[in-house]
Amino acid sequence: MPAISQAFRCFDEVARRGSVRKASATLYLTAAAVNQQILNLEAQVGLPLFDRLPRGMQLTAAGEIVLAAVRRSQRDFDNALAQVEDLQALRRGHVSVGVSHATAEYLVPQVIAAMHGRYPDITFSVRAGIGEELLRGVAQGEIDVAYCLRRTPPAGVEEMRSWSQPLGVVMAPDHPLRTRPRLLRLRDCLAYPLILMAPDMELRSMLERLDGGALGQTRPLVETSSVPMARRLVARSAALGFMVPDNVAEDVAAGRLIWRMLHDTGAQLHSCAYQRTGYAMAAAMEMFLTELEHAADELKARFETGVSWSLGDLAV
């Protein structure tokens, strides 16, 4: 996409590179030309945007504010161009989205593959990270939409869609709890070793809201912020973990793990899509979210009904 202005383009690149010289090489401009654009922008703002240090250019507080505004403006400009292309029926566009690491492993590749089959000219940028990082990326204009477990968004960011996900128990295929009791609750799991997510993660917070304090009296075998680590540990031990379908779809399909839904009241999490307040969504992003919603609903239905399934069943 073309830059909304040369000054913005130079400013953003210097902020990324931390150096006028490095930015000039990337932009194919002279260092003097890039520096002049920065000086012109600083004159408009009325404050220095960078501290000139021996080790390079470092954003000032004013620079941080302007950079966020520049990136938001560029995103809005790109979005406007994409909508113009949609009006011309070119079926081109770009999807810039942030998702959790687990979603990036499984659901998103399926959605991208499905969309590519119908719209081969749509391109994608996918950032994987934790929810707080993704929402900051939305607020700063670095990504258009974040898809993660529900949390309080920062100023200027709003929840636009949500999908419920059941919370369940994850275990090795030969674990004794795989068939009993019929309706599994959290209290049925506390006699076994537990692999728990870190205390600051939403999966852990949900568990602690369910049990009335009993979980706090249990010492977990392992605490981790890594969902892949938790999956591997559970698959190789008698320990239990607690995850949503999005976290374990591939391992369950391959027979490496068993997932059983918790029947405690309130054992539902919500994955949500967040965008900047007032953001006008392009058609490519609308199609992406529609496909993602379809895939997430299909996954949830198969896990809740307990029907056996394979990876091919979830092709969108």
Residue pairs with C-beta under 8 A, 6 or more apart in sequence:
1 74
1 77
1 78
1 81
1 94
2 81
3 9
3 74
4 73
4 74
4 77
6 37
7 37
7 38
7 40
7 41
8 41
8 70
8 73
8 74
9 27
10 23
10 27
10 29
10 33
10 34
10 37
10 38
10 41
11 37
11 38
11 41
11 49
11 66
11 67
11 70
12 67
12 70
12 71
12 74
13 23
13 26
13 27
13 34
14 20
14 23
14 34
14 38
14 50
14 57
15 57
15 59
15 63
15 67
16 23
17 23
17 26
18 55
18 56
18 57
18 58
19 56
19 57
20 31
20 34
20 35
20 38
20 57
21 31
23 34
24 30
24 31
24 33
24 34
27 34
38 49
38 50
41 49
41 66
42 48
42 49
45 62
45 66
47 60
47 62
48 60
48 62
48 63
49 59
49 60
49 62
49 63
49 66
50 57
50 58
50 59
50 60
50 63
51 57
51 58
51 59
51 60
59 67
67 140
68 139
68 140
68 141
69 141
70 141
71 140
71 141
71 142
72 140
72 141
72 276
73 141
74 141
75 96
75 141
75 144
75 276
76 279
76 280
78 94
79 144
79 279
79 280
79 281
79 282
80 280
82 92
82 93
82 94
82 282
82 283
82 284
83 280
83 282
83 283
85 92
85 93
86 93
86 282
86 283
86 284
90 121
91 119
91 121
91 122
92 121
92 122
92 284
93 119
93 121
93 122
93 123
93 282
93 283
93 284
93 285
94 122
94 123
94 124
94 125
94 282
94 284
95 122
95 123
95 124
95 125
95 144
95 284
95 285
95 288
96 124
96 125
96 143
96 144
96 145
97 108
97 124
97 125
97 126
97 127
97 143
97 144
97 145
97 146
97 147
97 285
97 288
98 126
98 127
98 128
98 129
98 133
98 134
98 137
98 138
98 143
98 145
98 146
98 147
98 148
99 107
99 108
99 126
99 127
99 128
99 134
99 146
99 147
99 148
100 128
100 129
100 130
100 131
100 134
100 147
100 148
100 149
100 246
101 128
101 129
101 130
101 227
101 228
102 227
102 246
102 247
103 128
103 147
103 148
103 246
103 271
104 126
104 128
105 250
106 246
106 249
106 250
107 246
107 249
107 292
107 295
107 296
107 299
108 126
108 292
110 295
110 314
110 315
110 316
111 288
111 291
111 292
111 295
111 316
112 124
112 126
113 315
113 316
114 291
114 315
114 316
115 122
115 287
115 288
115 291
116 122
119 284
119 287
122 284
122 287
124 288
125 143
127 134
127 137
127 142
127 143
129 137
130 148
130 225
131 146
131 148
131 149
131 151
131 202
132 151
134 143
134 146
134 147
134 148
134 274
135 146
135 148
135 151
135 153
135 154
135 157
135 274
136 154
137 143
137 146
138 144
138 145
138 146
138 153
138 157
138 274
138 275
138 276
139 154
139 155
139 156
139 157
139 276
141 276
144 275
144 276
144 279
144 281
144 282
144 285
145 160
145 273
145 274
145 275
145 281
145 285
145 289
146 273
146 274
146 275
147 271
147 272
147 273
147 274
147 292
148 271
148 272
148 274
149 202
149 203
149 269
149 270
149 271
149 272
150 159
150 162
150 202
150 269
150 270
150 271
150 272
151 202
153 159
153 274
156 276
156 277
157 274
157 275
157 276
157 277
158 274
158 275
158 276
158 277
159 272
159 273
159 274
160 272
160 273
160 274
160 275
161 272
161 273
161 289
161 293
162 270
162 271
162 272
162 273
163 270
163 271
163 272
163 293
163 296
163 297
163 300
164 268
164 269
164 270
164 300
165 244
165 245
165 246
165 268
165 269
165 270
165 271
165 296
165 300
166 244
166 245
166 261
166 262
166 267
166 268
166 269
166 300
166 303
166 304
167 203
167 206
167 207
167 242
167 243
167 244
167 261
167 262
167 267
167 268
167 269
168 242
168 243
168 244
168 245
168 259
168 260
168 261
168 262
168 303
169 177
169 184
169 189
169 240
169 241
169 242
169 259
169 260
169 261
169 262
170 230
170 231
170 234
170 240
170 241
170 242
170 243
170 247
170 248
170 257
170 258
170 259
171 177
171 178
171 234
171 240
171 241
171 257
171 258
171 260
172 234
172 235
172 236
172 237
172 238
172 257
172 258
173 255
173 256
173 257
173 258
175 238
175 240
175 258
177 184
177 188
177 189
177 192
177 240
177 260
178 258
178 260
181 188
183 263
184 260
184 261
184 262
184 263
185 262
185 263
185 264
186 207
186 210
186 211
186 214
186 215
186 262
186 264
186 267
187 211
187 214
189 240
189 242
190 211
190 214
190 215
190 218
192 238
192 239
192 240
193 220
193 221
193 237
193 238
193 239
193 240
194 218
194 220
194 221
194 239
194 240
194 241
195 220
195 221
195 222
195 224
195 230
195 233
195 234
195 237
195 239
195 240
195 241
196 204
196 207
196 220
196 222
196 223
196 224
196 241
196 242
197 203
197 204
197 223
197 224
197 225
197 227
197 230
197 242
198 204
198 223
198 224
198 225
199 205
199 223
200 225
201 225
202 269
203 242
203 243
203 244
203 247
203 269
206 266
206 267
206 269
207 215
207 242
208 215
208 216
209 266
210 262
210 264
210 265
210 266
210 267
211 264
221 233
221 237
221 239
222 229
222 230
222 233
222 239
224 230
227 243
227 247
230 241
230 243
231 241
231 243
231 247
231 248
231 251
231 256
231 257
233 239
233 241
234 240
234 241
234 257
235 251
235 256
235 257
242 262
243 259
244 269
244 271
245 252
245 259
245 299
245 300
245 302
245 303
246 271
246 296
246 299
248 257
248 259
249 299
249 314
250 311
251 257
252 258
252 259
252 303
253 309
253 310
253 311
253 314
254 311
259 303
261 267
261 303
261 304
271 296
273 289
273 292
275 281
291 316
294 316
295 314
295 316
298 314
298 316
299 314
302 309
302 313
302 314
